[in-house]
């Protein structure tokens, strides 16, 4: 049985210092949210030196959560949410035309 939507989560953490007293360089990321699992699995495929799947938890046949490890430098905090650019309807129409032209050029 898959994890219900209201129970899905993601958490990241790690110790500031390793047991030997040096600064820790890696942290753990736990998630039971399937969209994050897909995203983090892609990171593991694209950057196997930095991202690793450490544990996969199953409930019968279903994967219910995964735990990953990555460099602590992958964690970032932001002061506030980045606000997108506000565009007029005319600017939106021009942008849509440019995107359509780019798509057509790429498709051949």
Secondary structure, 3 states (H helix, E strand, C coil): CCCCHHHCCEEEECCCECCCCCECCEEEEEECCHHHHHHHHHHHHHCCCCCEEEEEEEECCEEEEEEEEEEHHHCCCCCCCCCCCCCCHHHHHHHHHHHHHHHHHHHC
